[in-house]
Amino acid sequence: MPRRRPARQETVLHLEAAADAEPEANEPLLSAIAAARRRRDAAEAEIRRLAAYGREFTRPRPYKLADLAAAAGMSIYGVRTAYDHEEVADVQHATGLKPREWRATSPDDPTEDGSTA
């Protein structure tokens, strides 16, 4: 059975081969960095949706901010401000669940004098 290279070594070989093939047209390092950034952005969006679910959709009570913060590697304040109406709407659409009464105001909500912000 052939011996398999470690994933890191395999990645380096692919990057070097791509760079050697056509260096002007192909920026493998920059492409790899951009791909990693997209994965990071997707992971951060998932964490925001999961925090929204944990705070706005769980019954009988929401998850504690401290517990969500520890799991997400964030501060309590970071979890509190990590999601907004958009993430709550995404979770509602994905699950079909109704969120608990929303505490924050949306830019579209009327103000006390009846106008919108």
C-alpha positions in Angstrom: 0.0 0.0 0.0 1.5 3.4 -0.9 2.3 5.7 1.9 0.1 8.9 2.0 1.7 12.3 2.5 0.5 14.5 5.4 -2.2 17.0 4.3 0.1 20.0 5.0 2.8 18.6 2.7 0.2 17.8 0.1 -1.0 21.4 0.2 2.5 22.8 -0.2 3.2 20.6 -3.2 0.0 21.7 -4.9 0.7 25.3 -4.2 4.3 25.0 -5.6 3.2 23.1 -8.6 0.5 25.7 -9.4 3.0 28.5 -9.0 5.5 26.8 -11.2 2.9 26.2 -14.0 2.1 29.8 -14.7 3.2 32.2 -12.1 1.7 35.3 -13.7 -1.8 33.9 -14.2 -1.9 31.9 -11.0 -1.5 33.1 -7.5 -1.9 30.0 -5.4 -0.9 31.5 -2.1 -3.3 34.4 -2.5 -6.1 32.0 -3.7 -5.5 29.8 -0.6 -5.6 32.8 1.7 -8.9 34.0 0.1 -10.4 30.5 0.4 -9.4 30.4 4.1 -11.0 33.8 4.6 -14.2 32.6 3.0 -14.3 29.5 5.3 -13.6 31.8 8.3 -16.4 34.2 7.2 -18.8 31.2 6.8 -17.9 29.8 10.2 -18.4 33.2 11.8 -21.9 33.5 10.1 -22.8 30.1 11.4 -21.7 31.0 15.0 -24.0 34.1 14.7 -26.9 32.0 13.6 -26.3 29.5 16.4 -26.1 32.2 19.0 -29.3 33.6 17.7 -30.9 30.2 18.0 -29.6 29.7 21.5 -30.9 33.1 22.7 -34.1 33.6 20.7 -35.6 30.2 19.9 -34.8 27.7 22.8 -37.5 27.0 25.3 -38.3 27.3 28.2 -35.4 29.8 28.5 -32.5 31.0 26.4 -29.0 29.7 26.8 -26.9 31.8 29.2 -24.7 34.4 27.5 -21.7 33.1 29.5 -22.2 29.5 28.2 -22.6 30.7 24.6 -19.6 33.0 25.0 -17.4 30.1 26.3 -18.5 27.8 23.4 -17.9 30.5 20.8 -14.6 31.8 22.2 -16.2 35.3 22.6 -17.0 37.7 25.4 -20.5 37.9 26.8 -20.8 41.3 25.1 -19.6 39.8 21.9 -22.3 37.1 21.9 -24.9 39.7 22.9 -24.1 41.8 19.9 -23.0 39.0 17.5 -26.4 38.6 15.8 -29.3 40.9 14.8 -32.7 40.7 13.1 -31.1 39.2 10.0 -29.7 36.2 11.8 -32.9 35.7 13.7 -34.9 35.8 10.4 -32.4 33.3 8.9 -32.9 30.9 11.8 -36.7 31.4 11.7 -36.8 30.6 8.0 -34.5 27.5 8.4 -36.4 26.0 11.4 -39.9 27.3 11.0 -39.8 28.3 14.7 -41.1 31.5 16.1 -38.5 33.5 18.1 -39.3 34.8 21.6 -40.3 38.4 21.8 -37.5 40.4 20.2 -35.8 42.9 22.6 -33.9 45.0 20.1 -35.3 47.4 17.6 -35.0 47.1 13.9 -34.2 50.1 11.7 -37.6 49.6 10.1 -39.5 49.7 13.5 -41.4 52.9 14.1 -40.2 55.2 16.8 -42.3 56.5 19.6 -43.5 59.4 17.4 -44.6 56.9 14.7 -41.8 57.7 12.2 -39.2 55.1 11.2 -35.6 55.6 12.1 
